[in-house]
Amino acid sequence: MAKRTAAERFWAKVERDGLDDCWLWTANTTGASGYGLFYDGATTIVAHRFSYQEAKGPIPDGLVIDHICRVRLCVNPEHLTPRTNRENVLIGIGPTAVNAAKTVCIRGHEFATRPNGSRYCPTCVRETKRRSQAKRMADPEHRERRRAQERARYVERYARRREVILAQRRERYRRKGMVDDQ
């Protein structure tokens, strides 16, 4: 008896109902995540990836295979499409996709976008800073600490500036020969 090819072994583990229906993987699965697993003779591969590669060729670099039907055990090549991981996540139903679809914060203010692409609510940020500062300024101990810090910064800046001025004077005097270089 001839040894069966990986493709023959694979398709023997698939339940096909119709061309447009999901073809369900009936063998080993990953467990909690629910994806099918298949040993192709060399490595264990996720079943839907093997199905796509058998039917449509290699998966383009940098892309993942997305189930259009949203059924993780489906291996019907017509239900599988290559996408970037970002696209795959954003068209899903997980928390990332749900939050990406939001345009306003929980208080109804419009989101703004930072240069790095992250979003935030400028109104809520401003209100939070204002409340926090008001709470701190209402505390007499905080006000006194803040005044002491400002005085210390002023003294430090003045001392640094004074050292720079004195060093410049010494250098001028040295150049003019008014100071002995010993």
Stockholm file with secondary structure:
# STOCKHOLM 1.0

chainA/1-182         MAKRTAAERFWAKVERDGLDDCWLWTANTTGASGYGLFYDGATTIVAHRFSYQEAKGPIPDGLVIDHICRVRLCVNPEHLTPRTNRENVLIGIGPTAVNAAKTVCIRGHEFATRPNGSRYCPTCVRETKRRSQAKRMADPEHRERRRAQERARYVERYARRREVILAQRRERYRRKGMVDDQ
#=GR chainA/1-182 SS CCCCCHHHHHHTTEECCCSSSCCEECSCBCSSSCCBEEECSSSEEEHHHHHHHHHHCCCCTTCEEEETTCCTTBCCGGGEEEECHHHHHHTSSSHHHHHHHCCBCTTSCBCEECTTSCEECHHHHHHHHHHHHHHHHTCHHHHHHHHHHHHHHHHHHHHHHHHHHHHHHHHHHHHHTCSCCC
#=GC SS_cons         CCCCCHHHHHHTTEECCCSSSCCEECSCBCSSSCCBEEECSSSEEEHHHHHHHHHHCCCCTTCEEEETTCCTTBCCGGGEEEECHHHHHHTSSSHHHHHHHCCBCTTSCBCEECTTSCEECHHHHHHHHHHHHHHHHTCHHHHHHHHHHHHHHHHHHHHHHHHHHHHHHHHHHHHHTCSCCC
//
